[in-house]
Amino acid sequence: MKVMLRVNDAGNLVVYVAKKDLEEEVVKQTDGNDGKVLTLANGWELEFRNLPAPENLPQTVEAKRLA
């Protein structure tokens, strides 16, 4: 799924999923099998193969929902 990553005013990483009209802060980052796994405040886990650097945000990237 396509998601947009950005950094909010408080300096936290935020994920926006347009198809679900969902915007949540990232509460945890871990290493997964194929890349980084970000855990959102609502409990979703999204895996990113190529996570962009914070200075390159906002950016739309491809993610895989794990949970």
C-alpha positions in Angstrom: 0.0 0.0 0.0 1.1 3.6 -0.6 1.7 5.7 2.5 3.0 9.1 3.1 5.8 9.7 5.7 6.4 13.0 7.3 7.8 14.6 10.5 5.3 16.6 12.6 5.9 19.8 14.5 6.9 17.9 17.6 9.6 16.0 15.6 7.8 12.7 15.5 7.5 10.5 12.4 3.9 10.3 11.2 2.4 7.9 8.7 -0.6 8.8 6.6 -2.6 6.1 4.7 -4.9 7.8 2.2 -7.1 4.8 1.4 -8.0 4.5 5.1 -7.9 8.2 5.8 -5.6 7.3 8.7 -2.8 9.4 10.2 -0.9 8.0 13.1 2.4 8.6 14.9 5.1 6.0 14.9 5.7 4.7 18.4 8.4 2.0 17.7 10.9 1.2 14.9 12.5 -2.3 14.6 14.4 -4.2 12.0 12.3 -6.8 10.1 13.1 -9.5 7.5 12.9 -7.2 4.5 13.6 -3.8 6.1 12.3 -1.5 8.8 9.1 -2.2 10.7 7.2 0.8 12.1 4.6 0.3 14.8 1.9 3.0 14.7 0.0 4.4 17.7 -3.1 2.4 16.7 -1.2 -0.9 16.8 -0.6 -1.4 13.0 2.8 -2.7 12.0 4.1 -1.6 8.6 7.2 -2.9 6.9 9.3 -0.7 4.6 12.0 -2.0 2.3 13.5 1.4 1.6 12.8 3.9 4.4 13.9 7.4 3.4 16.0 9.5 5.6 14.2 12.1 7.8 15.6 15.0 5.9 14.0 13.7 2.7 10.5 13.8 4.1 7.6 14.2 3.3 7.6 11.4 0.8 5.2 8.7 -0.5 6.6 5.2 -0.2 5.4 1.6 -0.5 4.6 -0.3 2.7 3.4 -3.8 3.6 1.0 -4.2 6.5 2.0 -6.9 8.9 -0.5 -6.6 11.7 
